[in-house]
Amino acid sequence: MNSTVTFYITRHGETLLNHLHKAQGWADSPLTERGIQSASQLGLQLKNVQFSAAFSSDTSRALQTGKTILTAQGQNELQVVTDERLREWCLGCWEAENNTKFISSMMNELEIENDFSELNFRLPEVQEIIYKSDTTGMVEPFHMITDRLESFLKDTVDDFIHLDNPNILIVTHAFTIKTLLYLFSREMLRKKPKIKNVDIITIKWDGKNFSIFA
């Protein structure tokens, strides 16, 4: 069977820490009312997509977003399965830091003057800064993040490739999605320099390669 596997990958809805403009990695916070509404709207936009499975990271914000999407989309009987491989980057001592301070610190460290989007093309270096400044012992090096994401995608392809062109819903996080773009379609980082809440990209496995559409 010549089947493809299509992943619909979205960022969770707005959270309390997002609303307060705080950096959020492994730290979790609940969806705001706006976050719930935007997840419902995304579900309505996806009402014509039949999902074979749904996954989220093991954070409450991603799980709640996934359930809200499926309820609005009409597949609320489909269970959202959590998988820690879909987690956001751990930000270590930068968790819950003011976003502006976090971003400006990264730009200063990398000697980037004005172009915020250049950070996207230097993700391994950004992660190295976070990793070296970590005092918690929880931050992963960049290769561990890419390894877990690729492992998830390949395992999921193996589990669902026997179906007739299955669609898979994934709810994850901003840096995680940027990492996927960095891996499979770096030019897409110019088109999407910022991953907003409930932004969605599509990754397709064609039997040989992963391709990204935004």
Disulfide bonds with the S-S distance in Angstrom:
none
